[in-house]
């Protein structure tokens, strides 16, 4: 049972399409992972900013105490 030229061509096209679909799936998964990483970095940076503000406020209080 030999495969004809049309069968080989069809198999190559289907294999190529399957590879493209799989690659797109991987790209979507990576994009979602990167989006989650960005969200986590934003949360961490917000926490750092609030901590820095409280530290600066405490430093100002200490400086006012020593100026008196």
N, C-alpha and C positions, 0 to 999 in steps of 0.2 A: 504494500500500500504506500505508494510514493505521494509526497505532498507536492501539489502543483505550485507554480510561481505565484498564483493569486493567493493561495493558502499561506505561503511564506510571507508575502507582502502584508497580508491581513494580520498575521501573527506579529510581525515587526511593528505595525501601526498600533495594535492593541497593547503590546508591551511598552511602547513609547508613551502612550496615553496613561497607562497604569503608573509608569515611573513619574510622569508629570503630576498626576493626582497625589501620589504618595509624597512627592517633594512639597507640594502645596500644603498638605496636611502637616508636615514637619515644620514648615515655615509659620503656619498659624499657631501651632503649639509653642514655638519659640517666641513668637510675638506676644502671646498671652503671658508667658513666663517673664519676659522683659517688662511687660506692663505691671505685673505684680511686684517685680523688683523696684520699679520706679515708684510705685505707691508706698512700698516699705521705706525707701529712701526719703520720700517726702515726709512720712510720719516721723522718722528718726530726726530729720532736720528741724521739724517743728518742735520736737521735744528739746533739742539742743538750743534752739532760739529761746524758748521759754526759760530754760535753765540759765542761759547767759544773761537774760534780763533780770532774773532774780539775783544772780551773783552781782551784777552791776548795781542793783538797788542796795544790796547789802554793803557793797564797797562804798557807796555814797553815804550811807548811814554811818559807817565807821569813820570815814573822812570828816564828816560833820562833828562826830564826837571828839576827835582829836583837835579840831580847829577851835573848839570852845575853850 
